[in-house]
Amino acid sequence: MSDTTTTALPGAALDQLFREARSFSHWTGEPVSDETIKAAYDLARMGPTAANGSPARFIFLKSDAAKERLKPHLMPNNVDKVMSSAFTVIVAHDVEFYEKIPQLFPHNPGARDWYSWSAEHAEKNAFRNGSLQGAYLMLAARAMGLDCGPMSGFGNDGVDEEFFAGTTWRSNFICAMGHGDRASLHDRSPRLSFDEACQLL
């Protein structure tokens, strides 16, 4: 483990992750290797979650056949976004994620009981921390040179039945990924200023 002080990333890295990154609806058609997808996950999995519970589960739909299974559950304006992407990931979470806490939190395996006592409590934690992990995956994908198009315009119940029937996994949101067509972008929409969105106490 390094004992050096953490320093800020260079501006070019911040541009790639945030300032110049955009949400894409159109793609160049350039493929993405399985190795790149796995490398993005290997980065994302290092992000923090409560008790290291890591409730997120990711289904990467890369083949045309896999995307066709998702297609009937998409809102019409999201069909082309998904079908033309290099791949689309279903960001899901396991509502019984706590079963893996003894493996993931070995210095306190009893932390499983912090969540297992209530299905509602466990589901809220799975959704919250799984959402964080979905965001980590998007940033990891950008770090690997990919672009993202996150969306919630789909039927969760239908997706859960199609992909997760008989399991304890539940869908959260989906995100098309690949190499975005920058020529298709409109001007960036405004963001709230610090004073509009924050308080410094």
DARA-V772877 format. One record per helix or strand of 2 or more residues. SS is the DSSP state (helix for helix, strand for strand). FROM is the first residue (numbers start at 1). LEN is the number of residues. If there is no record, write none. Layout:
ss=SS from=FROM len=LEN
ss=SS from=FROM len=LEN
This chain:
ss=helix from=11 len=9
ss=helix from=34 len=11
ss=helix from=50 len=3
ss=strand from=56 len=6
ss=helix from=64 len=8
ss=helix from=76 len=8
ss=strand from=87 len=8
ss=helix from=97 len=8
ss=helix from=106 len=11
ss=helix from=119 len=25
ss=strand from=147 len=5
ss=helix from=156 len=9
ss=strand from=169 len=10
ss=helix from=182 len=3
ss=helix from=194 len=4
